[in-house]
Amino acid sequence: SQAILIGAGTAIMDTPSLTIRAIDVQKQPLRVILDPKGVVPPTGPLANTALAPTMIITCALTQKKRWEDLGAEVIVYDSINLK
């Protein structure tokens, strides 16, 4: 896999690391978190971008700096344009 995708609910309830641990890999897949309301806190294993590259896709501009400061790529989209 090149990426692992989860939603905000899974990120909050399960606090997953979204890394491959059972076998040795040279590169961890990209962790992609869909967080349209900006509710996923930048804490826990997902906030550790040294474990794997991380991307947050959100409508909440307030999340941008918080996650970028940790080394995550943040895509902020305008939900109005998604109709």
Rosetta blueprint (number, residue, H / E / L):
1 S L
2 Q L
3 A E
4 I E
5 L E
6 I E
7 G E
8 A H
9 G H
10 T H
11 A H
12 I H
13 M H
14 D H
15 T L
16 P L
17 S L
18 L L
19 T L
20 I L
21 R L
22 A L
23 I L
24 D L
25 V L
26 Q L
27 K L
28 Q L
29 P L
30 L E
31 R E
32 V E
33 I E
34 L E
35 D E
36 P L
37 K L
38 G L
39 V L
40 V L
41 P L
42 P L
43 T L
44 G L
45 P H
46 L H
47 A H
48 N L
49 T L
50 A L
51 L L
52 A L
53 P L
54 T E
55 M E
56 I E
57 I E
58 T E
59 C L
60 A L
61 L L
62 T H
63 Q H
64 K H
65 K H
66 R H
67 W H
68 E H
69 D L
70 L L
71 G L
72 A L
73 E E
74 V E
75 I E
76 V E
77 Y L
78 D L
79 S H
80 I H
81 N H
82 L H
83 K L
